[in-house]
Amino acid sequence: MSAPLSLSELDLPRRNGELAFDAPWQSTVFALAAAVVDRAFAGDREPFRRHLIAAIAAEPERPYWESWTAALEATVATLPERPTS
Amino acid sequence: MSEDGHHPAPVSPIERRVAALEALLTERGLVPDGFIEEITRRYESEIGPMNGAKVVARAWEDPAYKERLLTDGTAAIAELGFGGAEGEHIVVVENTPAIHNVIVCTLCSCYPWPVLGLPPAWYKDPPYRARMVREPRAVLAEMGCELPGDPEIRVWDSSAEVRYLVLPERPSGTDGLTEGELAGLVTRDSMIGVARL
Protein backbone atom coordinates (compact mmCIF):
# COMPACT_ATOMS: atom_id res chain seq x y z
CA MET A 1 0.00 0.00 0.00
CA SER A 2 1.47 3.30 -1.00
CA ALA A 3 1.67 6.21 1.38
CA PRO A 4 -0.89 8.94 0.90
CA LEU A 5 0.39 11.99 -0.93
CA SER A 6 0.86 14.78 1.56
CA LEU A 7 0.27 18.44 0.89
CA SER A 8 3.98 19.13 1.24
CA GLU A 9 4.75 16.64 -1.52
CA LEU A 10 2.26 18.33 -3.81
CA ASP A 11 3.79 21.69 -3.05
CA LEU A 12 7.40 20.77 -3.65
CA PRO A 13 9.04 22.97 -6.24
CA ARG A 14 9.93 21.17 -9.42
CA ARG A 15 12.41 23.58 -10.90
CA ASN A 16 13.82 22.27 -14.12
CA GLY A 17 11.58 19.29 -13.61
CA GLU A 18 13.60 17.72 -10.81
CA LEU A 19 13.12 17.42 -7.09
CA ALA A 20 16.03 17.65 -4.70
CA PHE A 21 15.08 14.32 -3.14
CA ASP A 22 13.16 11.34 -4.46
CA ALA A 23 12.32 9.78 -1.09
CA PRO A 24 12.23 10.83 2.57
CA TRP A 25 15.21 8.64 3.51
CA GLN A 26 17.34 10.60 1.02
CA SER A 27 16.60 13.95 2.61
CA THR A 28 17.12 12.39 6.03
CA VAL A 29 20.55 11.00 5.22
CA PHE A 30 21.49 14.27 3.53
CA ALA A 31 20.55 16.21 6.65
CA LEU A 32 22.29 13.70 8.92
CA ALA A 33 25.54 14.26 7.03
CA ALA A 34 25.06 18.01 7.42
CA ALA A 35 24.58 17.52 11.15
CA VAL A 36 27.74 15.42 11.44
CA VAL A 37 29.78 17.90 9.42
CA ASP A 38 28.49 20.80 11.50
CA ARG A 39 28.62 19.30 14.94
CA ALA A 40 31.28 16.57 14.86
CA PHE A 41 33.72 18.18 12.41
CA ALA A 42 33.15 21.88 13.12
CA GLY A 43 31.92 22.51 9.59
CA ASP A 44 34.84 20.79 7.86
CA ARG A 45 33.28 18.87 4.97
CA GLU A 46 36.52 17.27 3.82
CA PRO A 47 36.46 14.08 5.95
CA PHE A 48 32.96 13.27 4.74
CA ARG A 49 33.85 14.17 1.17
CA ARG A 50 36.80 11.75 1.23
CA HIS A 51 34.49 8.97 2.37
CA LEU A 52 31.98 9.91 -0.35
CA ILE A 53 34.66 9.77 -3.05
CA ALA A 54 35.76 6.36 -1.74
CA ALA A 55 32.19 5.07 -1.56
CA ILE A 56 31.46 6.14 -5.14
CA ALA A 57 34.76 4.72 -6.39
CA ALA A 58 34.11 1.41 -4.62
CA GLU A 59 30.77 0.88 -6.39
CA PRO A 60 30.46 3.35 -9.27
CA GLU A 61 27.06 2.07 -10.39
CA ARG A 62 25.47 2.13 -6.94
CA PRO A 63 22.68 4.72 -6.63
CA TYR A 64 24.07 8.03 -5.43
CA TRP A 65 22.21 8.35 -2.14
CA GLU A 66 23.17 4.79 -1.21
CA SER A 67 26.82 5.72 -1.69
CA TRP A 68 26.12 8.82 0.39
CA THR A 69 24.70 6.57 3.13
CA ALA A 70 27.76 4.29 3.00
CA ALA A 71 30.00 7.36 3.24
CA LEU A 72 28.12 8.63 6.27
CA GLU A 73 28.37 5.22 7.94
CA ALA A 74 32.12 5.22 7.32
CA THR A 75 32.42 8.77 8.64
CA VAL A 76 30.44 7.98 11.77
CA ALA A 77 32.66 4.94 12.38
CA THR A 78 35.61 7.31 12.79
CA LEU A 79 33.92 9.33 15.53
CA PRO A 80 34.94 8.80 19.13
CA GLU A 81 32.64 6.44 21.05
CA ARG A 82 31.38 9.18 23.28
CA PRO A 83 30.94 12.82 22.40
CA THR A 84 33.41 15.05 24.16
CA SER A 85 30.86 17.72 24.98
CA MET B 1 4.01 23.72 13.64
CA SER B 2 4.42 21.07 11.01
CA GLU B 3 1.20 19.33 10.14
CA ASP B 4 2.46 15.88 10.98
CA GLY B 5 5.63 14.67 12.64
CA HIS B 6 5.00 11.03 11.83
CA HIS B 7 7.67 9.13 9.93
CA PRO B 8 6.47 5.98 8.14
CA ALA B 9 8.19 2.81 9.36
CA PRO B 10 11.31 2.02 7.31
CA VAL B 11 10.72 -0.85 4.93
CA SER B 12 13.72 -1.28 2.63
CA PRO B 13 17.28 -2.14 3.74
CA ILE B 14 18.54 1.32 2.86
CA GLU B 15 15.72 2.95 4.84
CA ARG B 16 16.63 0.78 7.82
CA ARG B 17 20.29 1.80 7.57
CA VAL B 18 19.36 5.47 7.46
CA ALA B 19 16.99 5.02 10.40
CA ALA B 20 19.82 3.36 12.35
CA LEU B 21 22.14 6.27 11.56
CA GLU B 22 19.48 8.73 12.64
CA ALA B 23 18.95 6.88 15.93
CA LEU B 24 22.69 6.66 16.64
CA LEU B 25 23.44 10.28 15.82
CA THR B 26 20.40 11.53 17.71
CA GLU B 27 21.47 9.55 20.75
CA ARG B 28 24.89 11.16 20.53
CA GLY B 29 23.29 14.58 20.53
CA LEU B 30 24.40 15.47 17.01
CA VAL B 31 20.92 15.98 15.56
CA PRO B 32 19.01 18.86 17.14
CA ASP B 33 15.23 18.69 17.28
CA GLY B 34 13.71 19.61 13.95
CA PHE B 35 17.08 19.73 12.19
CA ILE B 36 16.25 17.17 9.48
CA GLU B 37 12.94 18.83 8.68
CA GLU B 38 14.55 22.27 8.54
CA ILE B 39 17.40 21.18 6.25
CA THR B 40 14.96 19.36 3.96
CA ARG B 41 12.65 22.36 3.80
CA ARG B 42 15.49 24.72 2.95
CA TYR B 43 16.90 22.56 0.16
CA GLU B 44 13.46 21.88 -1.28
CA SER B 45 12.18 25.43 -1.25
CA GLU B 46 14.79 28.09 -0.51
CA ILE B 47 18.12 26.90 -1.86
CA GLY B 48 18.17 26.21 -5.56
CA PRO B 49 18.83 27.49 -9.05
CA MET B 50 16.53 30.46 -8.52
CA ASN B 51 19.30 31.92 -6.36
CA GLY B 52 21.90 31.51 -9.10
CA ALA B 53 19.44 33.00 -11.59
CA LYS B 54 19.27 36.19 -9.51
CA VAL B 55 23.06 36.37 -9.46
CA VAL B 56 23.23 35.96 -13.24
CA ALA B 57 20.53 38.56 -13.87
CA ARG B 58 22.29 41.07 -11.62
CA ALA B 59 25.55 40.47 -13.47
CA TRP B 60 23.84 41.05 -16.82
CA GLU B 61 22.33 44.32 -15.59
CA ASP B 62 25.18 45.74 -13.54
CA PRO B 63 28.67 45.72 -15.08
CA ALA B 64 30.32 46.64 -11.77
CA TYR B 65 28.60 43.70 -10.07
CA LYS B 66 29.67 41.40 -12.88
CA GLU B 67 33.26 42.54 -12.40
CA ARG B 68 33.08 41.74 -8.69
CA LEU B 69 31.41 38.42 -9.43
CA LEU B 70 34.18 37.31 -11.76
CA THR B 71 36.85 38.54 -9.36
CA ASP B 72 35.48 37.03 -6.15
CA GLY B 73 32.42 34.91 -6.75
CA THR B 74 31.78 34.02 -3.12
CA ALA B 75 31.81 37.66 -1.97
CA ALA B 76 29.62 38.91 -4.81
CA ILE B 77 27.13 36.08 -4.28
CA ALA B 78 27.04 36.92 -0.58
CA GLU B 79 26.01 40.48 -1.54
CA LEU B 80 22.69 38.97 -2.63
CA GLY B 81 22.38 37.04 0.61
CA PHE B 82 23.47 33.61 -0.60
CA GLY B 83 26.17 31.52 1.04
CA GLY B 84 26.83 28.62 3.35
CA ALA B 85 27.74 24.97 2.88
CA GLU B 86 29.55 24.19 -0.37
CA GLY B 87 29.71 27.87 -1.17
CA GLU B 88 32.91 28.81 0.59
CA HIS B 89 34.89 29.32 -2.61
CA ILE B 90 32.79 29.80 -5.72
CA VAL B 91 34.52 30.75 -8.95
CA VAL B 92 32.29 32.17 -11.68
CA VAL B 93 33.31 31.47 -15.26
CA GLU B 94 31.85 33.56 -18.07
CA ASN B 95 30.55 32.23 -21.33
CA THR B 96 31.34 34.31 -24.41
CA PRO B 97 30.90 33.71 -28.13
CA ALA B 98 34.42 32.25 -28.13
CA ILE B 99 34.39 30.28 -24.86
CA HIS B 100 31.81 27.86 -23.49
CA ASN B 101 32.29 26.72 -19.90
CA VAL B 102 30.82 23.60 -18.31
CA ILE B 103 31.17 22.22 -14.80
CA VAL B 104 31.59 18.68 -13.55
CA CYS B 105 32.83 16.86 -10.47
CA THR B 106 34.78 13.84 -11.62
CA LEU B 107 35.30 12.31 -8.16
CA CYS B 108 31.96 12.78 -6.46
CA SER B 109 29.30 15.47 -6.64
CA CYS B 110 30.80 18.83 -5.65
CA TYR B 111 28.43 21.59 -6.70
CA PRO B 112 27.74 25.18 -5.62
CA TRP B 113 24.78 24.48 -3.35
CA PRO B 114 23.96 28.08 -2.31
CA VAL B 115 23.30 29.15 -5.90
CA LEU B 116 22.20 25.91 -7.60
CA GLY B 117 20.83 23.75 -4.79
CA LEU B 118 21.58 20.05 -4.87
CA PRO B 119 22.86 18.59 -8.13
CA PRO B 120 20.53 16.80 -10.54
CA ALA B 121 20.75 13.01 -10.76
CA TRP B 122 22.66 12.93 -14.04
CA TYR B 123 25.37 15.24 -12.63
CA LYS B 124 26.14 12.57 -10.02
CA ASP B 125 26.08 9.63 -12.41
CA PRO B 126 29.24 7.94 -13.74
CA PRO B 127 28.65 8.64 -17.46
CA TYR B 128 28.49 12.40 -17.03
CA ARG B 129 31.36 12.54 -14.56
CA ALA B 130 33.64 10.47 -16.75
CA ARG B 131 32.68 11.56 -20.23
CA MET B 132 32.32 15.32 -19.81
CA VAL B 133 36.06 15.59 -19.33
CA ARG B 134 36.97 13.20 -22.15
CA GLU B 135 34.53 14.25 -24.83
CA PRO B 136 32.65 17.37 -23.78
CA ARG B 137 31.52 18.30 -27.26
CA ALA B 138 29.85 14.92 -27.77
CA VAL B 139 28.21 14.95 -24.33
CA LEU B 140 26.92 18.48 -24.81
CA ALA B 141 25.48 17.53 -28.21
CA GLU B 142 23.75 14.51 -26.67
CA MET B 143 22.26 16.79 -24.03
CA GLY B 144 20.89 19.02 -26.77
CA CYS B 145 23.38 21.83 -26.25
CA GLU B 146 24.33 23.13 -29.67
CA LEU B 147 27.29 25.48 -29.75
CA PRO B 148 27.15 27.84 -32.71
CA GLY B 149 30.49 29.14 -33.92
CA ASP B 150 32.43 26.18 -32.54
CA PRO B 151 33.69 27.90 -29.37
CA GLU B 152 36.49 26.59 -27.20
CA ILE B 153 35.01 24.36 -24.48
CA ARG B 154 36.45 24.66 -21.00
CA VAL B 155 35.54 21.91 -18.51
CA TRP B 156 35.91 22.85 -14.86
CA ASP B 157 36.36 19.98 -12.42
CA SER B 158 34.98 20.95 -9.03
CA SER B 159 37.11 20.08 -6.05
CA ALA B 160 37.21 20.29 -2.30
CA GLU B 161 38.44 23.85 -2.57
CA VAL B 162 36.54 25.30 -5.50
CA ARG B 163 32.97 25.18 -6.78
CA TYR B 164 32.22 26.67 -10.19
CA LEU B 165 29.21 28.53 -11.56
CA VAL B 166 28.77 29.33 -15.23
CA LEU B 167 27.68 32.85 -16.14
CA PRO B 168 25.70 32.22 -19.34
CA GLU B 169 25.56 34.70 -22.20
CA ARG B 170 22.67 37.11 -22.04
CA PRO B 171 20.14 36.22 -24.74
CA SER B 172 19.62 38.79 -27.46
CA GLY B 173 16.42 40.79 -27.47
CA THR B 174 16.27 41.12 -23.68
CA ASP B 175 17.27 44.77 -23.37
CA GLY B 176 13.94 46.00 -22.04
CA LEU B 177 13.49 43.34 -19.37
CA THR B 178 13.69 43.96 -15.65
CA GLU B 179 16.19 42.12 -13.51
CA GLY B 180 13.42 39.90 -12.18
CA GLU B 181 12.26 39.06 -15.69
CA LEU B 182 15.82 38.29 -16.70
CA ALA B 183 16.22 35.94 -13.73
CA GLY B 184 13.17 34.07 -14.98
CA LEU B 185 15.03 33.25 -18.19
CA VAL B 186 18.02 31.66 -16.48
CA THR B 187 17.89 27.88 -16.18
CA ARG B 188 19.82 25.59 -13.90
CA ASP B 189 21.35 23.79 -16.86
CA SER B 190 22.66 27.05 -18.33
CA MET B 191 24.53 27.70 -15.08
CA ILE B 192 26.07 24.20 -15.21
CA GLY B 193 26.97 24.87 -18.82
CA VAL B 194 25.00 22.05 -20.42
CA ALA B 195 22.51 24.41 -22.04
CA ARG B 196 22.50 27.80 -23.73
CA LEU B 197 19.84 30.45 -23.31
Interface residues (C-beta under 8 A of the other chain):
Chain A: A3 S6 L7 S8 L12 P13 R15 N16 E18 L19 A20 F21 P24 W25 S27 T28 V29 F30 A31 L32 A34 A35 V36 V37 R39 A40 R45 E46 R49 L52 I53 I56 A57 P60 E61 Y64 W65 E66 T69 L72 E73 V76 L79 R82 P83 S85
Chain B: E3 D4 H7 P8 P10 S12 I14 E15 R17 V18 A19 L21 E22 L24 L25 R28 G29 L30 V31 P32 F35 I36 I39 T40 Y43 E44 S45 G48 P49 M50 A85 E86 L107 C108 S109 C110 G117 L118 P120 A121 K124 D125 P126 A160 T187 R188 D189
